[in-house]
Amino acid sequence: MSGRLAVIGLGPGDARWLTPEAETAIAAAAAVYGYGPYLDRVPPRPGQARHAFDNREEGARAAAALRHAADGADVALVSGGDPGVFAMAAAVCAEIEAGPAAWRRIDLAVIPGITAMLAVAARAGAPLGHDFCALSLSDNLKSWDTIARRLDAAAGAGFVIALYNPVSKARPWQLDAALDRLGRHLPAATPVVFGRAVGRAEERVAVTTLGAAPQTAAEVAADMATLIIVGSPQTRVVAREGRPPLVYTPRAAGASA
Ligand code: SAH
């Protein structure tokens, strides 16, 4: 008998950003799997088992949830933001591809969530109003050379760039190196938005420029809960009296872009 595995996006943190579909899928599950801090965001329910994993154990977490579902259970695997963006849905697909044939018979549902990039953009105005791309700065799963090449290509092509996983204790220099790299293609005045722990009690949002971004990173204590949006040459900042500035990228690309 094969059960069901729902890979669920919890959104960035604010409970109001959890979709009704995600809420229903969590309520229906006999067991919930996830990285500890994400699991902490799911209120315990009587009779529902909980399995917390370490952040580095993505494959093991996916395989454990699949094994349980293959036994016929209704299993939920929770992820922050959207499960398909630098997260568990791809790990589950990889385990299904490499795993036993029975895993392909599981009723798999990927339930989307609001990804961090959209939450940070909404706080700032509309920086993703025109073409954009998203990059993870983590060089755990790819080389720094690949990251540098993609930063060059994205900035050179005029995309707004959302940077996930900008800093961690194990990766202290990558953010400054990335900002420096982007500075080769973009003016120092290019608008940059830092969003830290958006949707949670300790939220910080800061609007700065590419030239001042290393200093802003220190001021907001940019960390693994921070997402950074680097504007394109078209991105604009609208000052407002008594209110934070609006950052937006116009819907039409300029003639030179
Ligand atoms: N699946 C997640 C992303 C996982 S990668 C999603 O769709 O959002 C983890 C990175 O996401 C963090 O390093 C940070 O860059 C970003 N992030 C996650 N939650 C965030 C939040 N509440 N505020 C700002 N950035 C966040």
py3Dmol code that shows the C-alpha trace and the ligand (Angstrom):
import py3Dmol

protein = """\
ATOM      1  CA  MET A   1       0.000   0.000   0.000  1.00  0.00           C
ATOM      2  CA  SER A   2       1.383   3.438  -0.781  1.00  0.00           C
ATOM      3  CA  GLY A   3       0.376   6.520   1.104  1.00  0.00           C
ATOM      4  CA  ARG A   4       0.687  10.204   0.515  1.00  0.00           C
ATOM      5  CA  LEU A   5       3.559  12.634   0.889  1.00  0.00           C
ATOM      6  CA  ALA A   6       2.778  16.339   0.953  1.00  0.00           C
ATOM      7  CA  VAL A   7       5.837  18.586   0.647  1.00  0.00           C
ATOM      8  CA  ILE A   8       4.542  21.780   2.164  1.00  0.00           C
ATOM      9  CA  GLY A   9       5.699  25.406   2.011  1.00  0.00           C
ATOM     10  CA  LEU A  10       5.140  27.245   5.298  1.00  0.00           C
ATOM     11  CA  GLY A  11       5.919  30.711   3.903  1.00  0.00           C
ATOM     12  CA  PRO A  12       8.543  33.038   5.400  1.00  0.00           C
ATOM     13  CA  GLY A  13       7.197  33.075   8.957  1.00  0.00           C
ATOM     14  CA  ASP A  14       3.988  35.062   9.405  1.00  0.00           C
ATOM     15  CA  ALA A  15       1.151  32.599  10.112  1.00  0.00           C
ATOM     16  CA  ARG A  16      -1.139  34.668   7.857  1.00  0.00           C
ATOM     17  CA  TRP A  17       1.128  33.749   4.940  1.00  0.00           C
ATOM     18  CA  LEU A  18       0.398  30.025   5.348  1.00  0.00           C
ATOM     19  CA  THR A  19      -2.043  29.007   2.611  1.00  0.00           C
ATOM     20  CA  PRO A  20      -5.321  27.273   3.500  1.00  0.00           C
ATOM     21  CA  GLU A  21      -4.138  24.319   1.349  1.00  0.00           C
ATOM     22  CA  ALA A  22      -0.947  23.989   3.435  1.00  0.00           C
ATOM     23  CA  GLU A  23      -2.943  24.211   6.653  1.00  0.00           C
ATOM     24  CA  THR A  24      -5.334  21.462   5.510  1.00  0.00           C
ATOM     25  CA  ALA A  25      -2.472  19.185   4.408  1.00  0.00           C
ATOM     26  CA  ILE A  26      -0.681  19.593   7.761  1.00  0.00           C
ATOM     27  CA  ALA A  27      -3.898  18.861   9.665  1.00  0.00           C
ATOM     28  CA  ALA A  28      -4.461  15.661   7.632  1.00  0.00           C
ATOM     29  CA  ALA A  29      -0.971  14.230   8.237  1.00  0.00           C
ATOM     30  CA  ALA A  30      -0.286  11.350  10.622  1.00  0.00           C
ATOM     31  CA  ALA A  31       3.369  12.454  10.845  1.00  0.00           C
ATOM     32  CA  VAL A  32       5.216  15.707  10.175  1.00  0.00           C
ATOM     33  CA  TYR A  33       8.871  15.745   9.133  1.00  0.00           C
ATOM     34  CA  GLY A  34      11.103  18.801   8.862  1.00  0.00           C
ATOM     35  CA  TYR A  35      14.155  20.796   9.828  1.00  0.00           C
ATOM     36  CA  GLY A  36      13.777  21.634  13.548  1.00  0.00           C
ATOM     37  CA  PRO A  37      13.045  25.401  13.310  1.00  0.00           C
ATOM     38  CA  TYR A  38      10.415  24.808  10.579  1.00  0.00           C
ATOM     39  CA  LEU A  39       8.783  22.048  12.596  1.00  0.00           C
ATOM     40  CA  ASP A  40       8.617  24.482  15.546  1.00  0.00           C
ATOM     41  CA  ARG A  41       6.275  26.616  13.435  1.00  0.00           C
ATOM     42  CA  VAL A  42       3.748  23.751  13.218  1.00  0.00           C
ATOM     43  CA  PRO A  43       1.620  23.617  16.369  1.00  0.00           C
ATOM     44  CA  PRO A  44       1.658  20.102  17.899  1.00  0.00           C
ATOM     45  CA  ARG A  45      -1.525  18.079  17.453  1.00  0.00           C
ATOM     46  CA  PRO A  46      -2.627  15.141  19.547  1.00  0.00           C
ATOM     47  CA  GLY A  47      -1.820  11.872  17.804  1.00  0.00           C
ATOM     48  CA  GLN A  48       0.443  13.476  15.176  1.00  0.00           C
ATOM     49  CA  ALA A  49       4.056  12.251  15.221  1.00  0.00           C
ATOM     50  CA  ARG A  50       6.876  14.787  14.719  1.00  0.00           C
ATOM     51  CA  HIS A  51      10.326  14.050  13.308  1.00  0.00           C
ATOM     52  CA  ALA A  52      12.890  16.876  13.537  1.00  0.00           C
ATOM     53  CA  PHE A  53      16.032  16.753  11.420  1.00  0.00           C
ATOM     54  CA  ASP A  54      19.248  18.707  11.157  1.00  0.00           C
ATOM     55  CA  ASN A  55      19.555  21.263   8.339  1.00  0.00           C
ATOM     56  CA  ARG A  56      22.316  19.351   6.577  1.00  0.00           C
ATOM     57  CA  GLU A  57      20.357  16.083   6.330  1.00  0.00           C
ATOM     58  CA  GLU A  58      18.150  16.937   3.330  1.00  0.00           C
ATOM     59  CA  GLY A  59      18.492  13.563   1.599  1.00  0.00           C
ATOM     60  CA  ALA A  60      17.992  11.614   4.812  1.00  0.00           C
ATOM     61  CA  ARG A  61      14.959  13.739   5.726  1.00  0.00           C
ATOM     62  CA  ALA A  62      13.392  13.193   2.287  1.00  0.00           C
ATOM     63  CA  ALA A  63      14.124   9.440   2.351  1.00  0.00           C
ATOM     64  CA  ALA A  64      12.676   9.014   5.854  1.00  0.00           C
ATOM     65  CA  ALA A  65       9.457  10.790   4.837  1.00  0.00           C
ATOM     66  CA  LEU A  66       9.217   8.706   1.634  1.00  0.00           C
ATOM     67  CA  ARG A  67       9.757   5.427   3.531  1.00  0.00           C
ATOM     68  CA  HIS A  68       6.995   6.353   5.939  1.00  0.00           C
ATOM     69  CA  ALA A  69       4.598   7.308   3.113  1.00  0.00           C
ATOM     70  CA  ALA A  70       5.439   4.083   1.244  1.00  0.00           C
ATOM     71  CA  ASP A  71       4.175   2.201   4.319  1.00  0.00           C
ATOM     72  CA  GLY A  72       0.757   3.702   3.661  1.00  0.00           C
ATOM     73  CA  ALA A  73       0.826   6.744   5.946  1.00  0.00           C
ATOM     74  CA  ASP A  74      -0.255  10.306   5.213  1.00  0.00           C
ATOM     75  CA  VAL A  75       3.009  12.201   5.725  1.00  0.00           C
ATOM     76  CA  ALA A  76       3.826  15.923   5.642  1.00  0.00           C
ATOM     77  CA  LEU A  77       7.321  17.294   5.030  1.00  0.00           C
ATOM     78  CA  VAL A  78       7.512  20.997   5.840  1.00  0.00           C
ATOM     79  CA  SER A  79       9.836  23.597   4.324  1.00  0.00           C
ATOM     80  CA  GLY A  80      10.211  27.349   4.890  1.00  0.00           C
ATOM     81  CA  GLY A  81       8.954  29.629   2.128  1.00  0.00           C
ATOM     82  CA  ASP A  82       8.184  27.596  -0.972  1.00  0.00           C
ATOM     83  CA  PRO A  83       9.283  23.949  -0.923  1.00  0.00           C
ATOM     84  CA  GLY A  84      10.471  24.132  -4.533  1.00  0.00           C
ATOM     85  CA  VAL A  85      12.825  27.106  -4.055  1.00  0.00           C
ATOM     86  CA  PHE A  86      16.253  25.981  -2.780  1.00  0.00           C
ATOM     87  CA  ALA A  87      14.401  23.477  -0.593  1.00  0.00           C
ATOM     88  CA  MET A  88      12.992  20.031   0.055  1.00  0.00           C
ATOM     89  CA  ALA A  89      10.848  19.371  -3.029  1.00  0.00           C
ATOM     90  CA  ALA A  90      13.931  18.890  -5.227  1.00  0.00           C
ATOM     91  CA  ALA A  91      15.530  16.629  -2.589  1.00  0.00           C
ATOM     92  CA  VAL A  92      12.359  14.493  -2.560  1.00  0.00           C
ATOM     93  CA  CYS A  93      12.326  14.249  -6.371  1.00  0.00           C
ATOM     94  CA  ALA A  94      15.996  13.205  -6.351  1.00  0.00           C
ATOM     95  CA  GLU A  95      15.307  10.492  -3.766  1.00  0.00           C
ATOM     96  CA  ILE A  96      12.334   9.240  -5.813  1.00  0.00           C
ATOM     97  CA  GLU A  97      14.495   9.117  -8.943  1.00  0.00           C
ATOM     98  CA  ALA A  98      17.253   7.149  -7.181  1.00  0.00           C
ATOM     99  CA  GLY A  99      15.082   5.137  -4.784  1.00  0.00           C
ATOM    100  CA  PRO A 100      12.969   1.963  -4.939  1.00  0.00           C
ATOM    101  CA  ALA A 101      10.185   1.652  -7.541  1.00  0.00           C
ATOM    102  CA  ALA A 102       7.572   1.765  -4.750  1.00  0.00           C
ATOM    103  CA  TRP A 103       8.417   5.431  -4.099  1.00  0.00           C
ATOM    104  CA  ARG A 104       7.162   6.343  -7.585  1.00  0.00           C
ATOM    105  CA  ARG A 105       3.712   5.031  -6.609  1.00  0.00           C
ATOM    106  CA  ILE A 106       3.387   7.428  -3.664  1.00  0.00           C
ATOM    107  CA  ASP A 107       0.770  10.142  -4.069  1.00  0.00           C
ATOM    108  CA  LEU A 108       3.156  13.120  -3.983  1.00  0.00           C
ATOM    109  CA  ALA A 109       1.782  16.638  -3.590  1.00  0.00           C
ATOM    110  CA  VAL A 110       4.004  19.712  -3.628  1.00  0.00           C
ATOM    111  CA  ILE A 111       2.099  22.486  -1.894  1.00  0.00           C
ATOM    112  CA  PRO A 112       3.463  25.944  -2.724  1.00  0.00           C
ATOM    113  CA  GLY A 113       4.260  28.688  -0.241  1.00  0.00           C
ATOM    114  CA  ILE A 114       5.273  32.336  -0.407  1.00  0.00           C
ATOM    115  CA  THR A 115       8.983  32.393  -1.088  1.00  0.00           C
ATOM    116  CA  ALA A 116      11.238  34.822   0.827  1.00  0.00           C
ATOM    117  CA  MET A 117      11.990  36.875  -2.287  1.00  0.00           C
ATOM    118  CA  LEU A 118       8.313  37.773  -2.721  1.00  0.00           C
ATOM    119  CA  ALA A 119       7.871  38.672   0.947  1.00  0.00           C
ATOM    120  CA  VAL A 120      10.922  40.968   0.953  1.00  0.00           C
ATOM    121  CA  ALA A 121       9.885  42.535  -2.363  1.00  0.00           C
ATOM    122  CA  ALA A 122       6.406  43.251  -1.001  1.00  0.00           C
ATOM    123  CA  ARG A 123       7.862  45.052   2.025  1.00  0.00           C
ATOM    124  CA  ALA A 124       9.973  47.331  -0.198  1.00  0.00           C
ATOM    125  CA  GLY A 125       7.478  48.159  -2.965  1.00  0.00           C
ATOM    126  CA  ALA A 126       7.923  46.352  -6.292  1.00  0.00           C
ATOM    127  CA  PRO A 127      11.614  45.686  -6.982  1.00  0.00           C
ATOM    128  CA  LEU A 128      10.674  42.557  -8.981  1.00  0.00           C
ATOM    129  CA  GLY A 129       8.375  44.509 -11.307  1.00  0.00           C
ATOM    130  CA  HIS A 130      10.475  43.631 -14.356  1.00  0.00           C
ATOM    131  CA  ASP A 131      12.759  40.696 -15.291  1.00  0.00           C
ATOM    132  CA  PHE A 132      14.580  39.152 -12.350  1.00  0.00           C
ATOM    133  CA  CYS A 133      16.406  36.020 -11.284  1.00  0.00           C
ATOM    134  CA  ALA A 134      17.227  34.250  -8.027  1.00  0.00           C
ATOM    135  CA  LEU A 135      20.594  32.867  -6.942  1.00  0.00           C
ATOM    136  CA  SER A 136      21.706  31.045  -3.845  1.00  0.00           C
ATOM    137  CA  LEU A 137      25.074  32.259  -2.571  1.00  0.00           C
ATOM    138  CA  SER A 138      25.691  28.985  -0.780  1.00  0.00           C
ATOM    139  CA  ASP A 139      28.737  27.250  -2.183  1.00  0.00           C
ATOM    140  CA  ASN A 140      27.984  24.030  -0.294  1.00  0.00           C
ATOM    141  CA  LEU A 141      26.345  22.482  -3.368  1.00  0.00           C
ATOM    142  CA  LYS A 142      28.133  24.318  -6.190  1.00  0.00           C
ATOM    143  CA  SER A 143      31.514  25.959  -6.680  1.00  0.00           C
ATOM    144  CA  TRP A 144      32.267  29.622  -6.054  1.00  0.00           C
ATOM    145  CA  ASP A 145      33.371  29.840  -9.703  1.00  0.00           C
ATOM    146  CA  THR A 146      29.854  28.889 -10.822  1.00  0.00           C
ATOM    147  CA  ILE A 147      28.352  31.496  -8.500  1.00  0.00           C
ATOM    148  CA  ALA A 148      30.719  34.214  -9.754  1.00  0.00           C
ATOM    149  CA  ARG A 149      29.950  33.359 -13.377  1.00  0.00           C
ATOM    150  CA  ARG A 150      26.191  33.507 -12.750  1.00  0.00           C
ATOM    151  CA  LEU A 151      26.477  36.836 -10.893  1.00  0.00           C
ATOM    152  CA  ASP A 152      28.404  38.276 -13.865  1.00  0.00           C
ATOM    153  CA  ALA A 153      25.839  36.952 -16.348  1.00  0.00           C
ATOM    154  CA  ALA A 154      22.795  38.109 -14.355  1.00  0.00           C
ATOM    155  CA  ALA A 155      24.104  41.604 -13.679  1.00  0.00           C
ATOM    156  CA  GLY A 156      25.444  41.909 -17.224  1.00  0.00           C
ATOM    157  CA  ALA A 157      22.021  40.972 -18.631  1.00  0.00           C
ATOM    158  CA  GLY A 158      20.184  43.624 -16.597  1.00  0.00           C
ATOM    159  CA  PHE A 159      18.248  41.312 -14.253  1.00  0.00           C
ATOM    160  CA  VAL A 160      17.181  42.321 -10.772  1.00  0.00           C
ATOM    161  CA  ILE A 161      18.848  39.679  -8.584  1.00  0.00           C
ATOM    162  CA  ALA A 162      17.466  38.046  -5.446  1.00  0.00           C
ATOM    163  CA  LEU A 163      20.217  36.512  -3.309  1.00  0.00           C
ATOM    164  CA  TYR A 164      19.205  33.599  -1.074  1.00  0.00           C
ATOM    165  CA  ASN A 165      21.547  32.127   1.578  1.00  0.00           C
ATOM    166  CA  PRO A 166      23.801  35.207   1.606  1.00  0.00           C
ATOM    167  CA  VAL A 167      25.849  34.505   4.748  1.00  0.00           C
ATOM    168  CA  SER A 168      26.438  31.836   7.347  1.00  0.00           C
ATOM    169  CA  LYS A 169      29.045  31.214  10.023  1.00  0.00           C
ATOM    170  CA  ALA A 170      30.735  28.743   7.682  1.00  0.00           C
ATOM    171  CA  ARG A 171      30.571  31.200   4.738  1.00  0.00           C
ATOM    172  CA  PRO A 172      31.705  34.585   6.086  1.00  0.00           C
ATOM    173  CA  TRP A 173      33.271  36.177   2.958  1.00  0.00           C
ATOM    174  CA  GLN A 174      30.905  35.194   0.143  1.00  0.00           C
ATOM    175  CA  LEU A 175      28.452  38.101   0.479  1.00  0.00           C
ATOM    176  CA  ASP A 176      31.135  40.796   0.263  1.00  0.00           C
ATOM    177  CA  ALA A 177      32.742  38.959  -2.650  1.00  0.00           C
ATOM    178  CA  ALA A 178      29.373  38.765  -4.443  1.00  0.00           C
ATOM    179  CA  LEU A 179      28.616  42.460  -3.872  1.00  0.00           C
ATOM    180  CA  ASP A 180      32.084  43.336  -5.126  1.00  0.00           C
ATOM    181  CA  ARG A 181      31.500  41.206  -8.215  1.00  0.00           C
ATOM    182  CA  LEU A 182      28.144  42.884  -8.931  1.00  0.00           C
ATOM    183  CA  GLY A 183      29.856  46.277  -8.544  1.00  0.00           C
ATOM    184  CA  ARG A 184      31.900  45.505 -11.659  1.00  0.00           C
ATOM    185  CA  HIS A 185      28.688  45.632 -13.730  1.00  0.00           C
ATOM    186  CA  LEU A 186      26.378  47.964 -11.828  1.00  0.00           C
ATOM    187  CA  PRO A 187      26.645  51.589 -10.624  1.00  0.00           C
ATOM    188  CA  ALA A 188      27.393  52.086  -6.910  1.00  0.00           C
ATOM    189  CA  ALA A 189      24.027  53.906  -6.637  1.00  0.00           C
ATOM    190  CA  THR A 190      22.048  50.759  -7.644  1.00  0.00           C
ATOM    191  CA  PRO A 191      19.275  50.244  -5.058  1.00  0.00           C
ATOM    192  CA  VAL A 192      19.627  47.219  -2.766  1.00  0.00           C
ATOM    193  CA  VAL A 193      17.046  45.854  -0.301  1.00  0.00           C
ATOM    194  CA  PHE A 194      17.959  43.767   2.741  1.00  0.00           C
ATOM    195  CA  GLY A 195      15.125  41.808   4.349  1.00  0.00           C
ATOM    196  CA  ARG A 196      15.935  39.909   7.514  1.00  0.00           C
ATOM    197  CA  ALA A 197      13.480  37.485   9.171  1.00  0.00           C
ATOM    198  CA  VAL A 198      10.608  39.015   7.215  1.00  0.00           C
ATOM    199  CA  GLY A 199       7.219  38.086   8.657  1.00  0.00           C
ATOM    200  CA  ARG A 200       8.712  37.263  12.056  1.00  0.00           C
ATOM    201  CA  ALA A 201       8.963  39.318  15.268  1.00  0.00           C
ATOM    202  CA  GLU A 202      12.609  40.235  14.624  1.00  0.00           C
ATOM    203  CA  GLU A 203      12.008  41.496  11.046  1.00  0.00           C
ATOM    204  CA  ARG A 204      14.381  44.162   9.651  1.00  0.00           C
ATOM    205  CA  VAL A 205      14.121  45.742   6.226  1.00  0.00           C
ATOM    206  CA  ALA A 206      16.747  48.196   4.972  1.00  0.00           C
ATOM    207  CA  VAL A 207      17.030  50.039   1.674  1.00  0.00           C
ATOM    208  CA  THR A 208      20.562  50.942   0.668  1.00  0.00           C
ATOM    209  CA  THR A 209      22.832  51.154  -2.383  1.00  0.00           C
ATOM    210  CA  LEU A 210      25.243  48.663  -3.844  1.00  0.00           C
ATOM    211  CA  GLY A 211      28.168  50.879  -2.775  1.00  0.00           C
ATOM    212  CA  ALA A 212      26.972  50.996   0.842  1.00  0.00           C
ATOM    213  CA  ALA A 213      25.676  47.408   0.946  1.00  0.00           C
ATOM    214  CA  PRO A 214      28.637  45.861   2.840  1.00  0.00           C
ATOM    215  CA  GLN A 215      28.130  48.421   5.614  1.00  0.00           C
ATOM    216  CA  THR A 216      24.343  47.854   5.627  1.00  0.00           C
ATOM    217  CA  ALA A 217      24.941  44.100   5.838  1.00  0.00           C
ATOM    218  CA  ALA A 218      26.865  44.694   9.068  1.00  0.00           C
ATOM    219  CA  GLU A 219      24.208  47.096  10.411  1.00  0.00           C
ATOM    220  CA  VAL A 220      21.287  44.719   9.846  1.00  0.00           C
ATOM    221  CA  ALA A 221      23.446  41.761  10.950  1.00  0.00           C
ATOM    222  CA  ALA A 222      22.718  39.949   7.671  1.00  0.00           C
ATOM    223  CA  ASP A 223      22.586  36.226   8.325  1.00  0.00           C
ATOM    224  CA  MET A 224      20.981  33.004   7.085  1.00  0.00           C
ATOM    225  CA  ALA A 225      17.527  34.545   7.636  1.00  0.00           C
ATOM    226  CA  THR A 226      18.307  37.429   5.273  1.00  0.00           C
ATOM    227  CA  LEU A 227      17.372  37.834   1.627  1.00  0.00           C
ATOM    228  CA  ILE A 228      18.917  40.570  -0.502  1.00  0.00           C
ATOM    229  CA  ILE A 229      17.445  42.089  -3.648  1.00  0.00           C
ATOM    230  CA  VAL A 230      19.953  43.902  -5.859  1.00  0.00           C
ATOM    231  CA  GLY A 231      18.259  46.216  -8.334  1.00  0.00           C
ATOM    232  CA  SER A 232      18.928  46.586 -12.050  1.00  0.00           C
ATOM    233  CA  PRO A 233      20.033  49.878 -13.633  1.00  0.00           C
ATOM    234  CA  GLN A 234      16.277  50.615 -14.073  1.00  0.00           C
ATOM    235  CA  THR A 235      15.332  50.123 -10.399  1.00  0.00           C
ATOM    236  CA  ARG A 236      14.182  53.338  -8.717  1.00  0.00           C
ATOM    237  CA  VAL A 237      13.824  54.603  -5.151  1.00  0.00           C
ATOM    238  CA  VAL A 238      10.963  56.981  -4.335  1.00  0.00           C
ATOM    239  CA  ALA A 239      11.542  59.011  -1.163  1.00  0.00           C
ATOM    240  CA  ARG A 240       8.447  59.579   0.993  1.00  0.00           C
ATOM    241  CA  GLU A 241       8.162  61.911   3.930  1.00  0.00           C
ATOM    242  CA  GLY A 242       7.501  60.050   7.162  1.00  0.00           C
ATOM    243  CA  ARG A 243       7.451  56.696   5.394  1.00  0.00           C
ATOM    244  CA  PRO A 244      10.120  54.283   4.222  1.00  0.00           C
ATOM    245  CA  PRO A 245      11.222  54.733   0.603  1.00  0.00           C
ATOM    246  CA  LEU A 246       9.515  52.766  -2.163  1.00  0.00           C
ATOM    247  CA  VAL A 247      11.771  50.617  -4.313  1.00  0.00           C
ATOM    248  CA  TYR A 248      10.406  49.590  -7.686  1.00  0.00           C
ATOM    249  CA  THR A 249      11.502  48.382 -11.085  1.00  0.00           C
ATOM    250  CA  PRO A 250       9.366  49.897 -13.843  1.00  0.00           C
ATOM    251  CA  ARG A 251       7.287  47.498 -15.939  1.00  0.00           C
ATOM    252  CA  ALA A 252       8.989  48.584 -19.174  1.00  0.00           C
ATOM    253  CA  ALA A 253      12.718  48.188 -19.772  1.00  0.00           C
ATOM    254  CA  GLY A 254      14.510  51.401 -20.775  1.00  0.00           C
ATOM    255  CA  ALA A 255      15.635  51.724 -24.384  1.00  0.00           C
ATOM    256  CA  SER A 256      19.251  51.011 -23.445  1.00  0.00           C
ATOM    257  CA  ALA A 257      18.437  47.917 -21.349  1.00  0.00           C
TER     258      ALA A 257
END
"""
ligand_1 = """\
26
SAH
N 12.464 27.632 0.496
C 12.831 28.935 1.022
C 14.285 29.276 0.775
C 15.261 28.320 1.432
S 16.910 28.900 1.322
C 11.924 29.993 0.415
O 11.245 29.714 -0.586
O 11.903 31.116 0.926
C 17.017 29.824 2.849
C 17.138 31.305 2.544
O 15.851 31.866 2.307
C 17.703 32.135 3.669
O 19.111 32.079 3.729
C 17.221 33.518 3.285
O 17.990 34.029 2.211
C 15.823 33.219 2.733
N 14.767 33.377 3.749
C 13.993 32.403 4.265
N 13.085 32.935 5.130
C 13.300 34.265 5.145
C 12.669 35.363 5.818
N 11.644 35.177 6.664
N 13.155 36.613 5.609
C 14.175 36.810 4.744
N 14.792 35.814 4.067
C 14.367 34.565 4.267
"""
view = py3Dmol.view(width=600, height=400)
view.addModel(protein, "pdb")
view.setStyle({"model": 0}, {"cartoon": {"style": "trace"}})
view.addModel(ligand_1, "xyz")
view.setStyle({"model": 1}, {"stick": {}})
view.zoomTo()
view.show()
